[in-house]
Amino acid sequence: MPVLPSFEQLKNKLITKNNEPENIVNEAIETENTVLQTNTKLDENTISKLLQEYALQRKAEDKMLEFMVFQDRPFDVSENTILLKFGNEMEQNQFNALKNEFNVHIKSKLGFLPKIDTLVEQILEKKQLYSSSDKYNHLKELFPEIEELKRRLGLELDM
């Protein structure tokens, strides 16, 4: 017949087991802090390469819509944060759908997960200059001296 442990032995075992999860959690937090402290410097080259690499990976998998979300994406980097800029909310929503996969990619490459924020910036389209008068007026705005040159040289605008 097996020998049963005494109450004192059970009590000591229980105390030891209760401390183990706390120690494991503390070790995990210390390890994560160490990784964050050693890798907190993000630079634009690294992030640019990661975005490009992820975009090409998506393209290789024939996921062109996802490729377009990451291809040549403007961004800013500060301390431990990446700010991705989108031209409209649809692009931002597409990114949000892929964010978990992207986070896994970033974490595997950097060893830690930086904060990723998004921003929708309205991109202003330039007015297209089609006619000669449109082009002339645009240049006149940029270089007011053109009007004086036109007058001195006796030139006329073909319209």
VEXDREN-2710 file (C-alpha; in Angstrom, 1 decimal):
% VEXDREN-2710
k/r/px/py/pz
1/MET/0.0/0.0/0.0
2/PRO/1.3/3.4/-0.9
3/VAL/2.4/5.8/1.8
4/LEU/0.3/9.0/2.0
5/PRO/2.2/12.3/2.5
6/SER/1.7/14.1/5.7
7/PHE/-0.2/17.3/6.0
8/GLU/3.1/19.2/6.5
9/GLN/4.5/17.8/3.2
10/LEU/1.3/18.7/1.4
11/LYS/1.3/22.2/2.8
12/ASN/5.0/22.7/1.7
13/LYS/4.2/21.3/-1.8
14/LEU/1.2/23.6/-2.1
15/ILE/3.2/26.7/-1.1
16/THR/5.9/25.8/-3.6
17/LYS/3.4/25.3/-6.4
18/ASN/1.6/28.5/-5.7
19/ASN/4.9/30.4/-6.0
20/GLU/5.8/28.8/-9.3
21/PRO/3.3/30.5/-11.5
22/GLU/4.2/33.8/-10.0
23/ASN/7.9/33.2/-10.7
24/ILE/7.1/32.1/-14.2
25/VAL/5.0/35.2/-14.9
26/ASN/7.8/37.4/-13.4
27/GLU/10.4/35.7/-15.5
28/ALA/8.3/36.2/-18.7
29/ILE/7.8/39.9/-17.9
30/GLU/11.5/40.4/-17.3
31/THR/12.3/38.6/-20.5
32/GLU/9.9/40.7/-22.5
33/ASN/11.2/43.9/-21.0
34/THR/14.7/42.8/-21.8
35/VAL/13.8/42.1/-25.4
36/LEU/12.0/45.5/-25.6
37/GLN/14.9/47.3/-24.1
38/THR/17.4/45.8/-26.5
39/ASN/15.2/46.4/-29.6
40/THR/13.4/49.6/-28.9
41/LYS/15.2/51.5/-31.7
42/LEU/13.1/51.4/-34.8
43/ASP/14.4/53.0/-37.9
44/GLU/12.8/53.8/-41.2
45/ASN/15.0/51.5/-43.2
46/THR/14.1/48.5/-41.1
47/ILE/10.4/49.2/-41.3
48/SER/10.5/49.9/-45.0
49/LYS/12.2/46.6/-45.6
50/LEU/9.7/44.8/-43.4
51/LEU/6.8/46.4/-45.3
52/GLN/8.3/45.6/-48.7
53/GLU/9.1/42.0/-47.7
54/TYR/5.6/41.5/-46.4
55/ALA/4.1/43.0/-49.6
56/LEU/6.3/40.7/-51.8
57/GLN/5.3/37.7/-49.7
58/ARG/1.6/38.6/-50.4
59/LYS/2.3/39.0/-54.1
60/ALA/4.0/35.6/-54.3
61/GLU/0.9/34.1/-52.7
62/ASP/-1.3/35.8/-55.5
63/LYS/-3.0/38.0/-52.9
64/MET/-2.8/41.3/-55.0
65/LEU/-5.3/43.2/-52.9
66/GLU/-3.2/42.6/-49.8
67/PHE/0.0/43.4/-51.8
68/MET/-1.4/46.8/-52.7
69/VAL/-2.2/47.6/-49.0
70/PHE/1.5/47.2/-48.1
71/GLN/3.3/48.2/-51.3
72/ASP/5.0/51.7/-51.0
73/ARG/3.0/52.5/-47.9
74/PRO/4.0/55.8/-46.3
75/PHE/4.8/55.6/-42.6
76/ASP/6.4/57.4/-39.7
77/VAL/8.5/55.8/-37.0
78/SER/9.0/57.1/-33.5
79/GLU/10.5/55.4/-30.4
80/ASN/8.4/52.2/-30.3
81/THR/5.5/53.1/-32.6
82/ILE/4.9/52.7/-36.3
83/LEU/2.3/55.1/-37.9
84/LEU/1.0/53.8/-41.2
85/LYS/-0.7/56.3/-43.4
86/PHE/-3.6/55.4/-45.7
87/GLY/-5.2/57.4/-48.5
88/ASN/-8.7/56.4/-47.6
89/GLU/-10.7/54.4/-45.1
90/MET/-11.1/51.4/-47.4
91/GLU/-7.3/50.8/-47.4
92/GLN/-7.3/51.2/-43.6
93/ASN/-10.1/48.6/-43.2
94/GLN/-8.1/46.2/-45.5
95/PHE/-5.1/46.7/-43.3
96/ASN/-7.1/46.1/-40.1
97/ALA/-8.3/42.8/-41.5
98/LEU/-4.6/41.8/-42.1
99/LYS/-3.2/43.3/-38.9
100/ASN/-2.9/40.1/-36.9
101/GLU/-0.9/38.4/-39.7
102/PHE/1.2/41.5/-40.1
103/ASN/1.9/41.6/-36.3
104/VAL/3.1/38.0/-36.4
105/HIS/5.5/38.9/-39.3
106/ILE/6.8/42.0/-37.5
107/LYS/7.3/40.2/-34.2
108/SER/9.1/37.3/-35.9
109/LYS/11.5/39.7/-37.6
110/LEU/12.1/42.2/-34.8
111/GLY/11.8/40.0/-31.8
112/PHE/9.2/42.3/-30.3
113/LEU/5.9/43.9/-31.3
114/PRO/5.9/47.7/-31.7
115/LYS/2.7/49.6/-31.4
116/ILE/1.1/50.1/-34.8
117/ASP/-1.1/53.0/-35.4
118/THR/-3.0/54.0/-38.5
119/LEU/-3.9/57.4/-40.0
120/VAL/-6.2/58.3/-42.9
121/GLU/-4.7/61.2/-44.8
122/GLN/-6.7/62.7/-47.6
123/ILE/-4.5/62.9/-50.7
124/LEU/-5.2/66.0/-52.7
125/GLU/-5.1/65.3/-56.4
126/LYS/-3.4/67.8/-58.6
127/LYS/-5.4/69.6/-61.2
128/GLN/-4.6/68.3/-64.6
129/LEU/-3.3/70.8/-67.1
130/TYR/-4.7/70.0/-70.5
131/SER/-4.8/73.2/-72.6
132/SER/-2.0/75.6/-73.4
133/SER/-3.7/78.4/-71.4
134/ASP/-4.0/76.1/-68.4
135/LYS/-0.3/75.3/-68.6
136/TYR/0.6/79.0/-69.1
137/ASN/-1.5/80.2/-66.2
138/HIS/0.1/77.5/-63.9
139/LEU/3.6/78.6/-64.9
140/LYS/2.6/82.2/-64.4
141/GLU/1.6/81.4/-60.9
142/LEU/4.9/79.7/-60.2
143/PHE/7.0/82.2/-62.0
144/PRO/5.5/85.7/-62.3
145/GLU/8.4/86.9/-64.4
146/ILE/7.0/84.9/-67.4
147/GLU/4.5/87.7/-68.0
148/GLU/7.2/90.3/-68.2
149/LEU/9.3/88.0/-70.6
150/LYS/6.2/87.5/-72.7
151/ARG/5.7/91.2/-73.0
152/ARG/9.4/92.1/-73.7
153/LEU/9.7/89.5/-76.3
154/GLY/6.4/90.3/-77.9
155/LEU/5.1/86.7/-77.7
156/GLU/1.5/85.6/-78.0
157/LEU/-0.1/82.6/-76.5
158/ASP/-1.8/80.2/-79.0
159/MET/-5.1/79.2/-77.6
END
